[in-house]
Amino acid sequence: MEDVRIGVYVCHCGKNIAGVINPRKVADTISKLPHVIIARDYLYMCSSPGQDLIVEDIRKHNLNRVIVAACSPSMHLHTFQNAVKRAGLNPYLLEIVNIREQATWVHDDNPEKTEKKVIELIKAAVERAFHLYPLTTETFPVEKKSLVIGGGIAGIKAALDLANAGYKVYLVEKRQSIGGKMAQFDKTFPTLDCAQCILTPLMVEVGSHPNITLLAYSEVEDVNGSPGNFTVRVKLKARYVNWDKCTGCGTCVEKCPKKVVSDFDEGLGFRKAIYFEFPQAIPRKPVIDAENCLYLTRGICRVCERFCPVGAIDFDQQPELLELKVGTIIVAVGFDIYDVSKLYEYGYGRYKNVITGLQLERLSSANGPTKGRIVKISDGKEPKTVAIILCAGSRDEKHVNYCCRVGCILGLKHVYYVKKAVPDAKVVVCYTDIRAFGKGFEEFYRKIRSLDNVYLIRGRPMEIFENKDGSLSFDVYDS
């Protein structure tokens, strides 16, 4: 059996580690363990002198295992692997013990217990050292194709970056068009640029890029394999429109007699049973909503088929399975809006004039259900007073206990929407804290705060009530 000879090196990391524990004491304790030939502490093990110390000890004491107790291996694993390799030792006979992120940084309030934890972590690494064996690095061929799941702004940018670097990209989007949530926005913060003006050129570029295969109205069914060699099955959902024939003229949409509530407009508008997601949709090819189409549900109509000039309607179309070979996968499936109907006290879903921020985006948008007019849902009239409630459900132990990071500035942007559309309106913002952390955010906050008839109240509203005239009222304590 191999004679295991272990060297242990405890890093001070300046005061990051040594400011909480005594590295010298830890090294002395570990030096008494069986098979530990030498145990040292040093100010910065990752420095050139620190690495040289390890190299010299390996050669001088014939060490065949090395343990470095320092920071996360994600920081310096390769640094120390290269050091032991210089000394002639296989780099996989090295073990890193993370005593900074996993000990001194998280337990700096109790040095005594932290030191005991560090010693136990290093003892565990010493035991593990007996089970390390030399490894060799092998190179495998990889597919130089990538799959991007999700066609929102993140997926679009990822696909374009890869495609422009020369890689073949498959972009899978479950809806009729790419664009994601950003396509629903009117403007972006803090510059108040037109969201569509930023997004649409990128969408067009995706649709025409020679290295990108756009698989819209599709979903990933199964993924097998390993990094570099994945086999992915993608389901192309039945569109009931032959996209190879379709010219995107929109006659079918115009002639369709069936109207349904538009989920793109967040339930505030309507679309047809055969539809484009929105006017700038990419691909410019419609799909038929099988759950609402009069022919597919009741066997009547077929108006779209009669009026299509190229015969692209295909009611017999079936879903297809496509198998792809890719080397890398980027998951950019986006986010969802928290269901604020769970906050019963706010009345969403019960009172027509309580809406979400995304619904306000659709009201403010020029291609929205009101063509940019901000109105009350109950009667279509402009509001005289608007309350914007931040942290609705977030930073709340009963709902979502973390901060969404974008809500404050998003809410301030909505103040701008209201004041732009209804200049005389009074706007009240109820907030927990204004977290304006990004570039230009503080300036944006000050700009909105200085607008006439805009009031910021630090407090959470109590229960919202609907009055007989349809108006809403609530109490809030300004802290």
C-alpha positions, -999 to 999 in steps of 0.1 A, spaced: 0 0 0 12 35 -9 28 55 19 6 86 20 26 118 28 5 149 33 14 185 34 -12 210 48 -11 247 41 -33 272 60 -37 306 44 -42 338 64 -58 356 33 -47 388 49 -73 393 77 -101 375 59 -92 343 76 -66 354 102 -88 381 115 -112 355 128 -91 324 136 -54 317 145 -39 299 114 -7 290 133 -27 272 160 -48 254 133 -16 243 115 0 231 148 -32 210 156 -33 195 121 4 187 121 -2 160 148 -25 140 126 -11 107 112 5 109 77 7 147 79 44 153 73 43 191 74 17 217 82 23 254 76 5 288 77 13 317 54 0 352 48 -11 347 12 -7 311 -1 -18 321 -36 12 345 -39 43 335 -57 63 329 -25 33 309 -11 33 287 -42 71 283 -41 68 271 -5 45 243 -16 67 233 -45 98 232 -22 81 211 4 69 186 -21 104 181 -34 121 183 0 97 161 20 86 138 -9 49 148 -4 24 129 -25 -8 147 -12 -13 185 -8 -41 202 12 -46 240 9 -70 256 34 -78 289 19 -106 306 -2 -131 290 -26 -116 266 -52 -134 286 -78 -108 314 -71 -75 295 -70 -79 258 -78 -59 261 -110 -33 283 -93 -25 255 -68 -29 227 -93 -2 244 -115 20 248 -84 19 211 -75 23 202 -111 56 223 -112 68 201 -84 62 169 -104 30 159 -85 -3 150 -103 -26 180 -100 -55 158 -89 -36 148 -57 -45 183 -44 -74 191 -21 -88 226 -15 -106 233 18 -127 265 17 -123 280 51 -130 316 40 -165 316 24 -176 285 44 -162 295 77 -146 328 86 -168 350 64 -200 334 76 -191 328 113 -170 359 121 -191 365 152 -179 334 170 -141 329 165 -138 300 189 -164 278 172 -152 289 138 -117 277 146 -131 243 156 -151 241 124 -119 249 103 -100 222 121 -128 197 114 -130 207 77 -92 202 73 -94 168 92 -121 157 67 -98 167 38 -69 147 53 -92 116 54 -102 124 18 -66 126 7 -62 88 12 -88 83 -15 -73 107 -41 -56 91 -70 -38 105 -101 -60 115 -130 -53 124 -166 -71 150 -187 -88 138 -219 -101 158 -247 -134 149 -264 -149 164 -296 -179 187 -290 -208 198 -311 -202 234 -322 -239 241 -321 -258 258 -293 -294 257 -281 -310 287 -265 -342 281 -246 -363 312 -244 -368 340 -269 -370 370 -245 -344 398 -246 -318 376 -227 -323 347 -251 -322 370 -281 -289 386 -270 -274 352 -262 -283 338 -296 -269 368 -314 -237 367 -295 -231 331 -303 -242 334 -339 -220 364 -345 -191 344 -330 -196 318 -358 -217 292 -340 -248 276 -353 -277 284 -329 -312 269 -323 -335 294 -305 -366 278 -290 -395 300 -280 -428 285 -267 -450 314 -279 -458 325 -315 -432 352 -315 -399 360 -298 -397 392 -276 -408 379 -242 -419 403 -215 -399 432 -230 -423 432 -260 -451 441 -236 -432 471 -221 -437 507 -233 -404 521 -221 -372 511 -203 -358 527 -172 -340 548 -163 -336 564 -198 -372 560 -208 -362 547 -242 -389 530 -263 -388 493 -255 -399 483 -290 -372 506 -306 -345 486 -288 -361 452 -291 -375 451 -327 -342 455 -345 -327 426 -325 -357 404 -333 -354 411 -370 -317 403 -368 -325 370 -352 -351 362 -378 -327 368 -407 -294 356 -392 -278 328 -413 -265 311 -381 -298 311 -362 -326 286 -367 -356 301 -350 -380 275 -336 -410 296 -324 -442 280 -310 -421 251 -298 -410 235 -265 -381 214 -253 -394 179 -246 -363 161 -235 -325 166 -230 -299 138 -228 -262 136 -230 -234 156 -213 -218 190 -218 -204 192 -253 -227 165 -266 -264 169 -259 -293 153 -277 -324 175 -274 -359 167 -286 -380 198 -295 -417 196 -300 -430 219 -328 -466 225 -317 -494 223 -343 -498 258 -357 -525 248 -382 -508 272 -406 -481 260 -431 -454 285 -423 -434 276 -455 -464 288 -476 -475 317 -454 -465 351 -465 -476 369 -433 -501 391 -451 -525 390 -422 -557 385 -443 -567 355 -422 -564 374 -389 -584 403 -404 -613 380 -416 -614 357 -385 -648 363 -367 -638 349 -334 -624 372 -307 -608 360 -275 -591 377 -245 -555 386 -253 -530 373 -228 -503 395 -244 -524 425 -233 -528 409 -199 -565 404 -203 -572 440 -211 -577 436 -249 -588 411 -275 -572 391 -303 -585 367 -330 -585 329 -328 -558 331 -355 -533 356 -345 -499 373 -344 -486 378 -308 -482 416 -315 -478 438 -346 -440 434 -348 -440 397 -342 -410 376 -355 -416 353 -372 -444 371 -391 -464 339 -393 -498 334 -375 -509 304 -354 -544 292 -348 -556 289 -311 -570 254 -311 -590 260 -279 -609 289 -294 -610 283 -332 -646 277 -342 -637 250 -367 -614 230 -343 -639 233 -314 -673 232 -332 -666 221 -368 -679 254 -383 -664 285 -399 -631 279 -419 -632 316 -430 -594 319 -427 -590 290 -451 -613 305 -477 -596 339 -476 -559 327 -475 -544 337 -509 -517 310 -508 -536 281 -492 -514 280 -461 -542 270 -436 -538 233 -426 -564 221 -401 -549 186 -403 -514 197 -391 -499 176 -363 -472 184 -337 -437 174 -349 -406 162 -329 -373 175 -339 -340 160 -326 -311 183 -323 -274 177 -315 -258 206 -296 -227 211 -275 -241 238 -252 -274 249 -238 -284 283 -225 -316 284 -204 -331 319 -207 -367 311 -198 -374 344 -181 -397 352 -152 -433 354 -143 -453 380 -124 -463 372 -89 -500 365 -86 -511 395 -66 -546 381 -62 -530 362 -33 -528 395 -15 -566 395 -8 -564 429 10 -554 447 -22 -585 435 -41 -569 424 -73 -593 403 -93 -622 417 -72 -620 453 -81 -617 463 -117 -596 493 -111 -568 474 -92 -543 464 -119 -508 451 -121 -477 469 -133 -476 448 -164 -512 458 -172 -503 494 -168 -475 488 -193 -500 476 -218 -523 506 -212 -494 529 -217 -481 512 -249 -490 526 -283 -499 491 -295 -519 483 -263 -556 479 -259 -562 517 -253 -535 529 -278 -515 545 -250 -544 561 -230 -543 554 -193 -579 549 -182 -599 532 -154 -609 497 -164 -644 502 -149 -655 530 -171 -627 539 -196 -623 574 -181 -590 590 -170 -582 586 -133 -578 617 -111 -558 599 -85 -535 569 -89 -518 549 -61 -488 528 -70 -480 501 -44 -444 488 -43 -433 455 -28 -467 439 -34 -460 405 -22 -422 409 -21 -401 413 11 -430 396 28 -425 364 48 -461 353 39 -454 356 1 -419 363 -14 -393 371 12 -367 387 -11 -364 419 -30 -371 417 -68 -344 444 -74 -364 461 -102 -398 470 -85 -388 504 -71 -376 519 -104 -403 501 -123 -429 518 -101 -412 552 -106 -414 546 -143 -451 540 -139 -454 574 -122 -439 589 -153 -464 571 -175 -494 584 -155 -481 620 -154 -473 619 -191 -508 606 -200 -528 625 -174 -508 656 -163 -533 667 -137 -535 634 -119 -524 630 -83 -500 601 -79 -492 584 -46 -464 559 -43 -464 536 -13 -430 520 -7 -410 500 18 -376 515 8 -366 531 -25 -337 509 -37 -322 529 -66 -289 510 -69 -281 510 -106 -264 535 -129 -287 565 -134 -313 552 -110 -308 577 -82 -310 606 -107 -342 590 -121 -357 587 -86 -350 624 -79 -365 634 -113 -398 615 -106 -399 627 -70 -398 663 -81 -428 661 -104 -459 681 -94 -486 663 -75 -464 632 -69 -463 620 -32 -441 593 -18 -453 575 13 -431 551 32 -456 525 43 -477 495 33 -514 502 26 -540 485 47 -570 468 31 -583 485 -1 -621 491 -3 -643 499 -32 -667 527 -27 -702 529 -42 -691 551 -70 -664 526 -80 -635 546 -66 -610 530 -42 -598 540 -8 -573 527 18 -554 539 49 -516 540 50 -493 551 78 -463 572 66 -433 562 86 
